[in-house]
Amino acid sequence: MGKARQKILDASAHLFYTRGIAATGIDAIIADAGVAKQSLYNNFSSKEELESAYIEVRHQQWLQLFNERLTRPDSEAPREPRAEALCTVLAVFDAYADHAVSGWSQGFRGCGLLNAAAELATGSPGRQAVRRHKEEVEAILVKALRPQLEDRAATLGRQLSFLLEGAIARAGLEEDPALLDEARQQAIKLLEAEA
């Protein structure tokens, strides 16, 4: 990836998250990135394309955090299916908590993907990308639960997904990512009740 493109992506990520997509103009992005306007258009054909790139970067960041949580040294030992499911579910919650506190210098505003989707038109490519991300997270939960719960996996996976999304929304409104820890504890209780 070119240096100018990375600067533009970094600037747009910062501004889209802290100010919002609609409130962030191209001029603000190029000023924050320290590049010429032509550099932006050499890398992105439109603001919509830049928005889509921002959404994809956030999705990839979350996937990386999730995979890091799964592969931590204390997570590598062989586990029974129940413990494996718990580890994966907690890695999902922990990845969201990690993303919440990772470098947002102007405070936590909730899920950047949900914030973006709220500003985008129904059916827009960016909004559809956010939906795919959320569906992928739910699918990860269901897949982790299936060996243990079989038919109940889809229902519990959806409940955990709703719990996570609700916690993220409240944490963003209250500017308190610690609420994700409370949701994590509730997830553990839901899993224990299924045992």
Order of alpha helices (4+ residues) and beta strands (2+ residues): alpha-alpha-alpha-alpha-alpha-alpha-alpha-alpha-alpha
